[in-house]
């Protein structure tokens, strides 16, 4: 793992390309990532940092180019992101040079739709790293993990209006399963890429209207909205917009299943056993190991999602299995 930039000073630095490519490939800076606690980051990157409160319950730590952010959760801190602020470099970083180096390493970037305000956007989906680039001069502005945008349908602007989506899901939530399926067959675009965008569009509209537990909205109860949400997530997965890890994490995030059921879904979706999972110590980040690396990443995301539900889980065996996985968190890819 290349060395991170030094502590915050008034001077600017130009780390070698290896630092940036390593961050894109791994989503970490010397092992520190968006799941790391403040104490873990200190252990990995040192204590020469500038720290500030950016808002109520928010903490930002700066190691010159590297910024790590958290939000308060109970008595602790939940990680938000790690960002490398490349725009602070005295020698600009070219996206062409970065992309070429990643291509040679076997970890190419994918460009997604521009942001509409002068920036190009690239993503490395497996490491969930986003690269923001000045549209005019091609200079990298920032590299962030996890990415706040995604390739494919999730990263493209919708051709349909927000109100149209809301109208459609309001209608769908009042239909039975058979009626929903029939309507979907009539309405979904025939071309696969367009259909994927359509399903994602409906899911985004649904989650914006999804009522809180116990809340009633538009005359329909939470159960009806949960059923619709699960159906739409399944449709997004079938259309290739979400993989299994993404789908289960969406289910957990929006509370669509009871805690024990949701945790069981997380564990069932983990693609590798604890005995066989790739770790930072055992497995180099190389193209030959990409399948194992991504399985480890999926395991980490799914067990972190399950971990959020642990206080509400009744099944002791489930709790024990999640706890065993969480003990591996800092070693997973």
Secondary structure as GFF3:
##gff-version 3
##sequence-region A 1 333
A	DSSP	alpha_helix	17	26	.	.	.	ID=ss1
A	DSSP	alpha_helix	38	45	.	.	.	ID=ss2
A	DSSP	beta_strand	50	55	.	.	.	ID=ss3
A	DSSP	beta_strand	58	63	.	.	.	ID=ss4
A	DSSP	beta_strand	66	73	.	.	.	ID=ss5
A	DSSP	beta_strand	76	84	.	.	.	ID=ss6
A	DSSP	three_ten_helix	86	88	.	.	.	ID=ss7
A	DSSP	alpha_helix	95	105	.	.	.	ID=ss8
A	DSSP	beta_strand	110	112	.	.	.	ID=ss9
A	DSSP	beta_strand	119	124	.	.	.	ID=ss10
A	DSSP	beta_strand	129	134	.	.	.	ID=ss11
A	DSSP	beta_strand	140	145	.	.	.	ID=ss12
A	DSSP	three_ten_helix	152	155	.	.	.	ID=ss13
A	DSSP	alpha_helix	162	172	.	.	.	ID=ss14
A	DSSP	alpha_helix	177	187	.	.	.	ID=ss15
A	DSSP	alpha_helix	192	209	.	.	.	ID=ss16
A	DSSP	alpha_helix	222	238	.	.	.	ID=ss17
A	DSSP	alpha_helix	244	253	.	.	.	ID=ss18
A	DSSP	alpha_helix	259	269	.	.	.	ID=ss19
A	DSSP	three_ten_helix	287	289	.	.	.	ID=ss20
A	DSSP	alpha_helix	290	307	.	.	.	ID=ss21
A	DSSP	three_ten_helix	310	312	.	.	.	ID=ss22
A	DSSP	alpha_helix	316	326	.	.	.	ID=ss23
A	DSSP	three_ten_helix	329	331	.	.	.	ID=ss24
###
